[in-house]
Each structure stands twice: as C-alpha cells, then as structure tokens.
C-alpha cells in the first residue's frame, strides 16, 4: 500500500506540472504522425525522455525475427521508415518490480479536413476538451506516461524498479511496433497502456485481420453489357458473403468469455474500395480492403482459414477461375483476455479509487489493442486503461482534459506502488 503522504505529494506534483503536460501533449498533436511519417513526433518524445535522463533506444523495427513471428502483420509500406523509441530508467539499485509504459504515436488519416471545425493538427482546448487527430488515440496517453514519471521526481522521489517508456509505431495497422519492442528484449513484470478507455480497464478485446480482396470480372462495352461480368457488382456479392460470415461469428459470442453481453463484438469493415477503368466499360477488376475481428482464443490462422473458405465459395458462385483472391495486408492478430486477480490490477484498482473515489470498472471492447503483444507473447499482465475521449478515428477527435489529469495521477500512483520509490534530490 502506498503511504498517504507520498500519494499526496505525487498528486500535488501532477497538478503543478499539468499546464506543462497539456502544452507538451498539444505540441505532440501538432506534429502529424500518419503512417511512415512519425519521425517528427518521435523526435519530441526522444528529446523529452533524454532530458529526463533515460537511456534512449531508437531503431527501425523491421527484422527477420519480427517477420517470422506468429503475431506479425504483413506490411504494405517501406519498413525502413518505421522507428520505435524506448527510454529506460535504471535505478541505482533495482529493488522494485519492473514496468513498461507503452503508447503508440501513429495516428489514422484525418478524412476530409474541411469536415473538421478546426485544423486536425490545431490541438486547441475548447470547453474542457483538447481537439486534434491523435489527441485521444493516443497522444494524451503518451503524455500521461511521461508526466507521471516526471511527477515522481518533482515530488522528490525516484522509482526503485526498472521502467521502459515505449513510443511505438504501427499500432493502428499491424501491431508490429510493440511486437518489435518485445522481441528487442523489452520485458517487465507488468505493462500499462493509457489508450482512451473512458477511465476504465479493458478486460478483453478482439483480434483483427486486415486483407485485400480482388474480384475479377469480364470487361466489355456497355452496349453488350450482358455478355460481360461487372467486377464491382461481383465485389458487392462477395461482401454480402462476408457479412453472412460476420453474422455467424456474432452468433457464437456466448461461447467466448466476456463477450456474451457485447451487442455486436465481431465487426467486418470494408474500409477502402477501388474498381473499374472506364465509365463506358464493364469493370474488369475491383479490390476492397477488409478489417475483420476475431475472438480471443481463436488464432489468426484459424480465422483466416475460415474466411478463405467463404471466399472460395464466393468464387465458385461467380463461375470464373481465380475470380476472388485475398491477400493479408496488415493486422494478423489474435485477441486476448486480461485474467482477473493479478497483483498489477490490484495496485491499479487502489490507485484509481484514490484518485476517482470509485471502484475501477472493467469492460470488453470490440477494438484492437497492443495489449495482446504483452499478454500473449510476453507473459505479463497488460493494463489498458486511459482517459475519456470522443470521435477517435472520426471528425473533431478530442480528449477530456480533466480525465487526462486524473489518469496521469492514477498512473503516477501506480508506478510509485508497483515499482517502489525512494527519496531523490535531483528533479527532471
């Protein structure tokens, strides 16, 4: 249990630094970090962790070991552009438990910027919300990790356990960033990821597959349209077959722990579509990209095999050789369950209750999280727990400022109890 006087000092330190934290987070939001364009944002994280005296490791994540791993997601971009940053705190004498504070710096595209009420990279605070692409998902969380540690030192304390602060890429598309960090040797007794989870702890979440489906047609002039076969029309037929598989997987939800009460846990998304060559020609080809969810306990390979069987049936109904071809193009990730009863969860529950004045709630999410890397492959409890947000992946994404303050305080108290602290003179 954390000493109440120490907890009070830490809470005060978070409050005193909070304006600086918001300014830092806003600067991180103002540095666009779309896929393959994360370098400028990683520069800020690296500089800050270096100023704090942490040992810096920055590397290109691609490696033969990563590509051979069962949790690897096939990449469709130049892997040499993808870099992680990890800052490590080594206590003079390691007596406490070790910890990973993980966050992803990559963000999804903004969509049409004219739909936003202000620039997606503006990071203004309006009526208690910080706006901007990535503000909630999850640059406020990276700021919470960084400033939770800074608060300890400002309170005259330093952790007695080893801590790795990870700023990773590829969370939004493959999960390869966190997996690369684990394969590089970054392990610990527990992990915290402050994703935007409405001040709650994630108990379970789905895995995800990304794949491209190319549907072949028979092109011809529209004056003899009936002699051809429209690839775009055929693609919609294939989508319908995948929708039926989606419905079947949702009917199985009672077979999976924590998912029975989730309204629609398995979602198939058709996020990108391209087809046709000329308005007056029957299209020869149509390609669409699918995001498909799967339950924890179902391997990505098992889910992929079932999807392929569905697509083979689609191809047979179209009556063309090689009518439907599917290719993995991103996530190839299993879901996971955070088992109840870990010491890490108990410590977080005490920290949360001290800050929020209420019990820590947990819930199941039909979204992907990097927690699967640490739980499935690192053998450690991963606590995905973070602030209230709205419109992530949407228009006018925003994060609740006071929620960020509380989450930062909770994480700082968690670090102090989990890793242990001792007095120190120098502050970051």
C-alpha positions in Angstrom: 0.0 0.0 0.0 1.3 3.5 -0.9 1.9 5.8 2.0 -0.8 8.6 2.1 1.7 11.4 2.5 3.6 10.1 -0.6 0.4 9.9 -2.6 -0.5 13.4 -1.7 2.9 14.7 -2.8 2.6 12.9 -6.1 -0.9 14.2 -6.7 0.3 17.7 -6.0 3.2 17.3 -8.4 0.9 16.1 -11.2 -1.3 19.2 -10.7 1.6 21.6 -10.6 3.0 20.2 -13.9 -0.3 19.8 -15.6 -0.2 23.0 -17.7 3.2 21.9 -19.0 1.8 18.4 -19.7 -1.0 19.9 -21.8 1.4 22.1 -23.7 3.7 19.2 -24.4 0.7 17.0 -25.5 -0.5 19.8 -27.8 2.9 20.0 -29.4 2.8 16.3 -30.0 -0.6 16.5 -31.6 0.7 19.4 -33.8 3.3 17.0 -35.2 1.3 14.9 -37.7 2.3 11.2 -37.3 0.5 9.4 -40.0 1.9 6.0 -41.0 5.5 6.3 -42.2 5.5 10.0 -41.1 6.1 9.5 -37.4 9.7 10.8 -37.2 9.0 14.3 -36.1 6.7 13.2 -33.3 9.2 10.6 -32.2 11.9 13.3 -32.2 9.9 15.2 -29.5 9.4 12.0 -27.4 13.1 11.1 -27.7 14.3 14.6 -26.7 12.0 14.6 -23.7 13.0 11.2 -22.4 16.6 12.1 -23.0 16.2 15.3 -20.9 14.8 13.1 -18.2 18.0 11.1 -18.1 16.5 7.9 -19.6 18.6 5.6 -21.7 17.4 6.0 -25.3 17.0 3.3 -27.9 15.7 4.3 -31.3 15.6 1.7 -34.1 14.0 0.6 -37.3 11.6 -2.1 -36.3 11.9 -4.4 -39.3 13.8 -7.7 -38.7 13.8 -11.3 -39.8 12.7 -12.3 -36.3 9.7 -9.9 -36.5 8.6 -11.1 -39.9 8.8 -14.8 -38.7 6.7 -14.2 -35.6 3.1 -15.6 -35.5 1.8 -12.2 -34.4 3.4 -10.2 -37.2 1.2 -8.3 -39.5 2.3 -8.1 -43.2 3.3 -4.6 -44.0 2.4 -2.7 -47.2 4.8 0.2 -46.6 8.6 0.7 -46.7 9.6 -0.8 -43.3 12.8 1.3 -43.2 10.5 4.3 -42.4 9.2 2.7 -39.2 11.0 3.6 -36.0 10.3 2.9 -32.3 11.6 5.0 -29.4 12.2 3.5 -25.9 13.5 5.3 -22.9 14.7 3.2 -20.0 15.0 4.2 -16.3 17.6 2.1 -14.5 17.5 2.7 -10.7 20.9 2.8 -9.0 19.9 -0.4 -7.2 17.0 -2.4 -8.7 14.8 -3.4 -5.8 11.2 -2.8 -7.1 9.2 -4.5 -9.7 9.7 -3.6 -13.4 7.2 -1.9 -15.7 6.6 -1.0 -19.3 4.7 2.2 -20.0 3.6 1.8 -23.6 1.9 4.1 -26.1 1.5 4.4 -29.9 2.5 7.6 -31.7 0.9 6.7 -35.0 -2.5 8.1 -35.9 -5.1 7.3 -38.6 -5.9 9.6 -41.5 -8.0 12.7 -40.8 -10.6 12.2 -43.5 -11.7 15.4 -45.4 -10.2 18.2 -43.4 -13.0 20.6 -44.4 -15.3 18.4 -42.3 -13.4 19.4 -39.1 -14.4 22.5 -37.1 -10.7 23.4 -37.0 -7.4 22.0 -38.3 -6.9 18.4 -37.2 -3.5 19.4 -36.1 -4.5 22.5 -34.1 -4.7 20.9 -30.6 -6.8 23.7 -29.1 -8.6 23.3 -25.8 -12.3 24.2 -26.0 -14.7 23.7 -23.2 -12.5 21.3 -21.4 -11.6 19.2 -24.4 -8.3 19.0 -26.3 -9.1 18.6 -30.1 -6.9 17.2 -32.8 -6.1 14.0 -34.6 -4.4 11.7 -32.2 -5.3 13.8 -29.1 -7.2 10.9 -27.6 -5.8 8.0 -29.6 -3.4 8.2 -28.0 -1.0 11.2 -27.6 -2.7 12.2 -24.4 -1.8 8.8 -23.1 1.8 9.1 -24.1 1.8 12.4 -22.2 0.3 10.7 -19.2 3.1 8.1 -19.2 5.8 10.8 -19.5 4.4 13.2 -16.9 3.5 10.5 -14.4 7.2 9.8 -14.2 8.1 13.5 -14.1 5.7 13.9 -11.2 7.5 11.4 -9.1 10.8 13.3 -9.4 9.1 16.6 -8.9 7.7 15.1 -5.7 11.3 14.3 -4.6 11.1 10.6 -5.4 12.5 8.1 -7.9 11.4 4.6 -8.8 13.3 1.6 -7.5 12.2 -0.6 -10.3 13.3 -0.6 -14.0 10.9 1.2 -16.3 10.7 1.2 -20.1 8.8 4.1 -21.7 7.8 3.0 -25.2 6.6 5.2 -28.0 5.8 2.7 -30.8 4.5 2.8 -34.3 2.1 0.6 -36.3 -0.5 0.1 -33.6 -3.2 1.3 -36.0 -2.4 -1.2 -38.8 -0.2 -4.2 -37.8 0.8 -4.1 -34.1 4.3 -4.6 -35.3 5.8 -1.8 -33.2 5.0 -3.2 -29.8 5.9 -6.7 -31.0 9.3 -5.4 -32.2 9.9 -3.8 -28.8 9.2 -7.1 -27.1 11.4 -9.0 -29.5 14.2 -6.5 -28.8 14.2 -7.6 -25.2 11.9 -5.1 -23.5 10.1 -7.1 -20.9 8.8 -6.4 -17.4 6.6 -7.6 -14.6 3.7 -5.6 -15.9 2.6 -3.2 -18.7 0.3 -0.1 -18.7 -1.1 1.3 -22.0 -3.2 4.5 -21.5 -5.4 4.1 -24.5 -8.7 6.2 -24.5 -10.9 3.8 -22.5 -13.2 6.1 -20.6 -11.4 5.8 -17.3 -11.9 2.0 -17.3 -9.7 -1.1 -17.6 -10.1 -3.4 -20.6 -10.8 -6.9 -19.6 -10.9 -8.5 -23.1 -10.7 -7.4 -26.7 -10.9 -8.9 -30.2 -8.1 -9.8 -32.6 -8.1 -8.3 -36.0 -7.2 -9.3 -39.6 -6.7 -6.9 -42.5 -6.8 -8.3 -46.0 -7.3 -7.2 -49.6 -9.9 -8.9 -51.8 -9.6 -8.6 -55.5 -12.6 -9.7 -57.6 -12.2 -10.5 -61.3 -14.8 -9.5 -63.9 -15.2 -9.9 -67.7 -14.8 -6.5 -69.4 -16.8 -5.5 -72.4 -18.5 -2.5 -74.0 -21.7 -1.4 -72.2 -23.7 -1.9 -75.4 -23.3 -5.6 -74.8 -23.1 -5.4 -71.1 -24.9 -8.7 -70.5 -22.0 -10.6 -72.2 -19.6 -9.3 -69.6 -19.4 -9.6 -65.8 -19.1 -6.5 -63.7 -16.3 -6.9 -61.1 -17.8 -4.1 -58.9 -21.2 -5.8 -58.8 -19.4 -9.1 -58.1 -17.5 -7.4 -55.3 -20.7 -6.5 -53.6 -21.8 -10.1 -53.8 -18.6 -11.2 -52.1 -19.1 -8.5 -49.4 -22.5 -10.0 -48.8 -21.0 -13.4 -48.3 -18.5 -11.9 -45.8 -21.4 -10.2 -44.0 -23.0 -13.6 -43.6 -19.8 -15.0 -42.0 -19.7 -11.9 -39.7 -23.3 -12.7 -38.6 -22.3 -16.3 -37.9 -19.4 -15.3 -35.8 -21.6 -12.9 -33.8 -24.0 -15.7 -33.2 -21.1 -17.6 -31.4 -20.5 -14.8 -28.9 -21.9 -16.8 -26.0 -19.1 -19.4 -26.5 -16.5 -16.7 -25.6 -15.7 -15.3 -22.1 -16.7 -11.7 -21.5 -18.4 -11.3 -24.9 -21.9 -12.7 -24.3 -23.2 -9.3 -23.2 -21.4 -7.3 -26.0 -24.0 -6.3 -28.5 -22.0 -6.8 -31.7 -18.5 -7.9 -30.9 -17.5 -9.1 -34.4 -17.3 -6.3 -36.9 -16.2 -6.6 -40.5 -15.3 -3.3 -42.1 -15.0 -2.6 -45.8 -12.7 0.5 -45.5 -11.3 1.0 -48.9 -12.6 0.1 -52.4 -11.1 0.7 -55.9 -12.6 -0.6 -59.1 -13.2 -0.1 -62.8 -11.2 1.5 -65.6 -13.7 3.5 -67.7 -17.4 4.6 -67.2 -18.4 3.0 -70.5 -16.7 -0.3 -69.9 -17.8 -3.2 -67.7 -15.2 -3.2 -64.9 -12.5 -5.9 -65.1 -11.4 -5.7 -61.5 -12.4 -4.5 -58.1 -10.3 -4.5 -54.9 -11.6 -3.8 -51.4 -9.9 -3.9 -48.1 -11.4 -5.7 -45.1 -10.9 -5.4 -41.4 -12.3 -8.5 -39.7 -12.5 -9.1 -35.9 -12.0 -12.4 -34.2 -12.5 -13.7 -30.6 -9.7 -14.3 -28.1 -8.7 -17.9 -28.2 -9.1 -18.1 -32.0 -5.8 -17.9 -33.7 -5.4 -15.5 -36.6 -4.5 -18.5 -38.8 -7.8 -20.3 -37.8 -9.9 -17.2 -38.6 -8.1 -16.6 -41.9 -8.8 -20.2 -43.0 -12.5 -19.8 -42.3 -12.5 -16.5 -44.2 -10.7 -18.2 -47.2 -13.3 -20.9 -47.3 -16.1 -18.3 -47.5 -14.2 -16.6 -50.3 -13.7 -19.9 -52.2 -17.5 -20.4 -52.1 -17.9 -16.8 -53.4 -15.5 -17.5 -56.3 -17.4 -20.7 -57.2 -20.7 -18.9 -57.4 -19.2 -16.3 -59.8 -18.1 -19.1 -62.2 -14.7 -17.7 -63.1 -11.2 -19.1 -62.4 -9.4 -17.1 -59.8 -12.5 -14.9 -59.5 -11.6 -13.9 -55.9 -8.1 -13.6 -54.5 -7.5 -12.5 -50.9 -4.1 -11.3 -49.6 -3.2 -10.3 -45.9 -2.3 -6.6 -45.8 -1.9 -5.7 -42.2 -3.1 -7.0 -38.8 -2.8 -10.7 -38.3 -3.5 -10.5 -34.6 -5.2 -12.7 -32.0 -7.4 -11.1 -29.3 -6.7 -11.5 -25.6 -8.2 -11.7 -22.1 -6.7 -10.0 -19.1 -7.1 -12.6 -16.4 -8.6 -11.4 -13.2 -6.7 -11.4 -9.9 -3.2 -10.1 -10.8 -1.2 -8.0 -8.4 -0.9 -5.4 -11.1 -4.6 -5.0 -11.4 -5.0 -4.8 -7.6 -2.4 -2.0 -7.4 -4.1 -0.1 -10.3 -7.5 -0.5 -8.6 -6.2 1.1 -5.4 -4.6 3.9 -7.4 -7.8 4.5 -9.4 -10.0 4.5 -6.3 -7.7 7.0 -4.5 -8.0 9.4 -7.5 -11.6 8.9 -8.7 -13.2 8.0 -5.4 -14.9 4.9 -7.0 -14.1 1.3 -7.9 -12.2 0.5 -11.1 -14.5 -0.8 -13.7 -13.5 -3.2 -16.5 -15.2 -3.9 -19.8 -14.9 -5.7 -23.1 -14.1 -3.8 -26.3 -14.6 -4.9 -29.9 -11.5 -3.0 -30.9 -7.8 -4.0 -31.4 -5.2 -3.2 -28.7 -1.5 -3.8 -28.5 -2.1 -5.4 -25.1 -2.2 -8.7 -26.9 1.5 -8.5 -27.5 2.5 -8.3 -23.9 -0.2 -10.7 -22.6 0.1 -13.5 -25.3 3.8 -13.3 -26.1 5.4 -11.5 -23.1 3.6 -13.4 -20.4 2.8 -10.3 -18.4 -0.4 -8.6 -17.3 -1.1 -5.6 -19.5 -3.4 -2.9 -18.1 -5.1 -0.9 -20.9 -6.6 2.0 -19.0 -6.9 5.6 -20.1 -8.9 8.8 -20.4 -12.3 9.7 -21.8 -12.4 10.7 -25.4 -14.8 11.3 -28.3 -14.7 10.8 -32.0 -11.5 8.8 -32.2 -10.9 7.8 -35.9 -13.6 10.4 -36.7 -14.1 14.1 -37.2 -13.2 16.5 -34.4 -11.4 13.9 -32.3 -11.0 15.1 -28.7 -9.9 14.1 -25.2 -11.3 15.2 -21.9 -8.7 17.4 -20.1 -9.7 16.6 -16.5 -9.9 12.9 -17.3 -6.3 13.2 -18.6 -5.3 14.8 -15.3 -6.9 12.0 -13.2 -5.5 9.2 -15.4 -2.0 10.7 -15.1 -2.3 10.9 -11.3 -3.5 7.3 -11.2 -0.6 6.1 -13.3 1.9 8.0 -11.2 0.5 6.4 -8.0 0.5 3.0 -9.7 4.2 3.4 -10.7 5.1 4.5 -7.1 3.4 1.5 -5.5 4.3 -1.1 -8.2 7.9 -0.1 -8.7 8.6 1.4 -5.3 10.0 4.8 -4.7 12.9 6.4 -2.7 13.9 10.0 -2.0 16.0 11.8 -4.5 17.4 15.3 -4.7 17.6 16.0 -8.5 14.4 16.6 -10.4 13.7 16.0 -14.1 
